[in-house]
Amino acid sequence: MNNTTQTQHNQYDVIIAGGGLSGSLSALGLASLTKADGSALTIAIIEANDIQQTAKLTFDSRVLALSHGSAEYLKSLNVWQDIAPHAAPIKNIHISDRGYYGKARLAASDHHVSALGYVVEMSILGQAFLSKLSKLQSVGKSTPQADQNITWFCPDHITDISWHDDSVKVSLNSSQQLSAKLLLACDGGQSTCRQFANITSSTKPYDQCALIANVSMAKPHHHIAFERFTESGPIAMLPLTDNGKDSHKCSLVWTLTPEQATNMMALDDTLFKQALELAFGSWLGQVKTLGERAIYPLSLVQANEQVYHRMALIGNASHTIHPIAGQGFNLGLRDVQQLSDIIATNLANGADTADFSALMRYANDRKTDHQQVIALTDSLVTLFSNDLPPLVAGRNIGLKVLNYCTPLKNRLVNKTMGY
């Protein structure tokens, strides 16, 4: 993707700030929509990283858990076929509390689906999105065609935004000026767009870090995702694909206090493997191979407004949540899906793409989903990162009830599957 500094026509229907997962997905969601005259929406994507040369800066090797509903949406965008060969299906989920009797089992077969979700590297998703978008890309064309309606400004970034009655205007570091009916803020947790709009956010530090690494275990995972609660924090062991039929490869996400995470990072590979085996247990045998380790501080960040005049917040620009239930990207994907549906309705009715009443409807509808998922993850963090005896007893009883109470289990599974 080339820098489009020679582009002369800088009027677009939609400007997307950020070309990462949320931004690329937003472009895919909008690319097939047409205006009243039958022409496609013209879309500009502004991305700070040169993603053609250094895609790893935008799409790294961390893994994401995709819900069943997210996979279905990606199928509707005709991009899932490029992801599926690299995505490990989650056919069962085993939840347990180390040293206690509480256990719960969730099975895809009980819910009439082939998989509860999928585990895939962020880089695989990113490359699939970029490959699809490259077929819709217009670089420096004065009049983009219906099948080439997306223009990248990359590497570039926003230096100023001004809002007007009928448009929003964006100034870039390259000195170019863009304008559009609608601006989508897909520019992450430190969103520049959010800051220019003076939208405040609330932050709740968890005083926890996620230690992540890819590991190969002695026993094959058989497409089981493990959520293991320990005195040092929850351990998620997520299945990954491998060349062999019976993959032993997993993605480890270990929630620890900052001090514990620092200590774990300081261990050599042998001692770290031993510590992990002790904490996780013998479910998958010994840790045979350990990949590169990394730690990420965890906090809950919520924008206090979801929309502004001719602007909507998407994904991490709106919310950053704890990874304990693997819902972060799925929540952002549903942002994209719902906003795309609302814009499609606006276009079908001949209304303004950024009609404020429609944007407010988006904000109100998303608020319910956001609150439900945040309440779920927050309660799990509180319940399973605490060794107070009443909470230990309560969570173990809760796991038993979950395991045998079908209505409760169905409700949890449906939510985590994205429905």
N, C-alpha and C positions, 0 to 999 in steps of 0.2 A: 504494500500500500504506500503510495507515494505522497509526499507532502504536496498539497494542492495550492501552493502559493500563487499560481498563475490564474486561478479561477476568477472570472470576472463577474459572474452572476451569483450573488451571495444571498438570495432570497430563497428560503425553504419553507416547507410546511411544518416540519418538526426538526428541532435541534436536540441532539442527545449529548449531554456532557458525560464523558466517560465511555471508553470502549471495552471495558472488562466484561465479565459475565452478564451483569444486569444490563449494561448498555448494548452489548451485542444481541442479547436476547430481546430487548425492546425493539431494536431495529428489525429483527426477524419477525416479531409479532405484528409490526406495522407495515412491513414491506409489501404484503399482498393486498392491502386496503386500497380502494380507489375512491376518487372524488366524484362529484356529480357528473363531470364531463367524461368520466371513464379513465382518466389518467391516474397514474399511481402517485401516492404521496412522495414528495421529495424530502429526503432525510439527510441531515448532516451529522456526522459523529466526530466529536472532538476527543482526542486521546493523547495524553502526555507522553506515553511510551511509544517508541517505534516498534509496534508489535510484529511487523514483518521480520525485523532483524533481531529483536530481543523479546520474543513472545513470553519467555519465562518471567519477565518482570511483571507482566499482567496476569498470566496464567501459570501458576507454579504447580509443584507436584503434590500439594496437599490433596486429600480426598474429600469428596462430598457424598453424603447419603441422599440419594434422590428418592422421593416418595413415589408410590405407584401413580398417583395423580400427576406428578411432575413428568414422569416418563410418558404418560398419555398425552400431555400437552406438547411435549417435544415430538411425539409421533405426528401430531396434527400439523406441526411446522415442517414436516418432512426432513428432520435432522436426526431423529433417533437412530435411523439405520446406520449412520456413521459412528454412533456412540455405543450401540448395543454390543458389538463384538468385544469391547473393552470394559464393559460394565459387569460387575459380579452381582447376580441376583441374590437377594436376601430371602431365603425360603423359610427360615425359622429365626426367632429371637429368643435367646436364653437370658433371663434376668435373675441375678442371685446376689446375696449379701454375704460377703466373706465371713465365715465363722458363725453364721446363724442359719436358721432353718428356712428362712423365707426364699421362695423361688417362684418364678412364673415363666410360662412357655407360651409363645405366640407362633402360630403356624399359618403360612400362606394358604395351605389346603383347607383350613377351617373357614376361610373367608372367600373361597372360590376364585382365587387369583393364583397365577404361577409364581409371583414374587410379591412380598410386602413392599419391597423397594429395591434399590440398586446402589452399589458403591462404585464410584468412578473417580479417577484423578481429575482435578480441576483443569489440568493442561489438555486432557482429552476433550472435555467439554468445550474449552476455548477454541481448540483447533477445529472442531466440528462446526462451531458457530462461524468462525472466520471463513472456513471453506464455503459454507452456504452463502455467506454475505458477499464473498468475492464474485459470485455469479450475478450479484445485483449491484455491483460497484460501478460508480461513475467517477473517474479521476480527471478533473479538469474539463469535463464536457460542459458546453454552454447550455445545452438543453438535454438533460438526462432522459433516456428513453424509459418506457414502462418497465422493461426488464433490467434497467440499470439506473435505479432511482436513489442510490445511496452514495454519498460523497464523504470521504474520510479527510479530516484535517489532523495529520499525524506525522511526526510528533508536534504537538501544539497544546496550548492550554489557555484557559479563559483568564483575562486580566480585568474585565469589567462587564457588568450587565446593567442594562437600563430597560425599564418596563414602560410600555406605552399602551394606549387604549386598545389598539388593534394589532399589536405585535410586541415581541420582546427582542431586544437587540443585544448582541454579544460581541465584545471586542476580544481578539486573540493576541497572543504574544507575537505572532507573525505579522501583526499590524492589519490583518484582515478584519472586516466587519461582516457579521452575519445577522440576519433577522429571520424570524419565523413566527407563526401563530402560537406555537407551543414549545416550551423548553422542558425536557425531562432531565432531572438531576439524578444521574446514575454514577456519581463520582465519589462514592464511598463514604466511610465513616467521618472523614474530615471534609465533607462536601463544601466545595467553594461556592456552589450555587446556594446552598442553605445559608452560608455566611453572608453573601451579598443580599439575600432577601431578609436578613436579620431574623431568621427563624431560630429560636433557641432550642436547646436539647437538654435532656436530663441524663445524667450518668450515674450508674450504680456499680461501683467496683465490687467484684466478688472476692477480692484478695485470693485469687486462684490463677493458676497458669495451666494451659494445655500443653503437655509434652507429647509431641507426635513423632512417629517413626514407622517405617515399614519393616515388618519382621517376617521371617519364615519359620514356621513351627514344625515340630516333629510329626504331628498328626495333621491330616487334611481337615479343613474347616467344614466341608460338606455344606457350604452356603449358609452357615449359622452365624449370626451376629451376636456377640456376647456383650452384655452390659453387666459388669461385675462391680459391686459397691464394696469398697475397702475403707479401713480406718484412715488411709492417706488420701482418699478421693476416688471417684468412679473411674473405672477402666473400661473403655470400649475397645473391643477387638473386632474389627470389621473385615469381612471376607473380600479378598481381591482376586482378580483373574490372574492366571499364570499360563504358561505354555502347556503344562500338563492338564489332563482331564480332572484329576483330584488335586486342586490347588492347596498348597500349604501357606500361601502368602496372605498376610493380613495387614491392615492398617491399625496401628495402635494410637489411641487418644487417651492419655492418662491425665486426669485432673489432679493437680497437686497445689499446695501452698507455694508461693514464690520461693521460700527458703528450701522446701523439699525439691522443687524443680531444679534449682541451682545445684543442689547436692547431687541429684540424679544425673545432671548434665556433666558433672565433674568426674563421675565414675568411669573407669575403663569399660570396654565392651563386656568383658567377662563378668565383672561385678554387677553391671547393669542388668545383664541377662538373669543373673541369680536373683536380684531384687525383684525383677518383673515376674519371674516364675513363682517366687514366694507370694507375691501380692495377688497374682491372677489365678494361681492354682494349676491343677494338672489337666484341665479341660482339653488342651491341645498339646500336651507334652512339653518338652524342652524348647527353648528358643534356639533355633539352629543358626539363623543368620539375622543380623541386626543392621538396618540401614542408618542413614544419617539422622541424627536427632535434632529437633528444634523445639523451642518453647514460645508460646504466645500468651500474653496476659489476657485475662478474661474480664469483661464488664458488660453490663447492659446499658446500651445507649438508645434513647428514644427521642426523635424529633417531636417537638411540642405541636407542630402543625404539619400536615401531610401535603398541603397544596398552598399555592400562592397565586397571584394574578398571572395567568398563562404559564404556570409551572406546577409540576408534580414531582414529589420525591419518590424514588424507587430503590428497593433493596437496602443496602447498608447506609445509604444517605438518609434513610428513614428509620432504620432499626438495626442494631447489632445485638445478637442474643447469645446466650450460653450454648455451647455445642452439645450439652448433655443428652438431648433427644434428637440431634441431627436435623433440626428443623430450619436452620438459618436460611440456606439457599432456597429451600422450598417456599418459605414465606415470601421471599423476594420474587420468586417465579410467579407466585399468585398475584403479586402486585402488577407485574407485567401483563399477565393474562387478563386481569379484570380491567386495567386501564385500556388495553387494546380493544376489549369488547365495548367499552364505553365510547371510545373514539369511533369505532365502526358504526355504532348506533348514531352518533352525531353526524357522520358522513352520510349515512342512509337517509337521515331526516333533513339533510341540507343545512344543518346547524354549524356554528363555528366549532372548529376542531377543539378549541380550548374554552368552550362554553363553561362559565364558572359554576353554574348550577350542576353541570355534569361532573366537573372536577370535585365539587363538594360531595356529590353522591359517591364518587370513588373513595374519597377520604372517609366518609361515614361507614361505607361497606367494609373497607379494609380495617377500620378501627376494631371491629368485632373480632376478626381473625387474628389481628395482632395481639389483642388483649388475651384471647384464649391461649395462644401459643406461648406468650410470655408468662402467663399464669402457670401453665404446665411446666415450663422449664424452671421458673423461679421456685416452684414448690418442690421439684425434684432436687434442685441444688440444696435447698434448705433441709430437706428430709434425709438426703443421702450423703451429706457432707457434715454430719453431726453425730457425735457419739454419746449424746445425752441418753440415758437409759429409756426414758419414756418415748423418745423418737425412734430409738432402735427397736423397741417392742412394737410400736405403732407401725413402722414401715414393714416389719416382717409379717405382721398380721395382714397389712394391706397387700403385700405380695401374694400371700395365700388366698386372700379374698379375690384378688385380680385373677389368679390362676383358675379359680373354680366358678367365678361369677360371670357367666357368658354375656349378659347385657353390658356389664362394666367393661369387660374385655373388648367387646365389639365397639363400644364408644371410643376407647383409647386407640384401638387399631385404626378405626375410620379416620380419626383426627390425624394420626401420624402418617397415614397413607395419603393425606391431603384432601379429604372429603368432609 
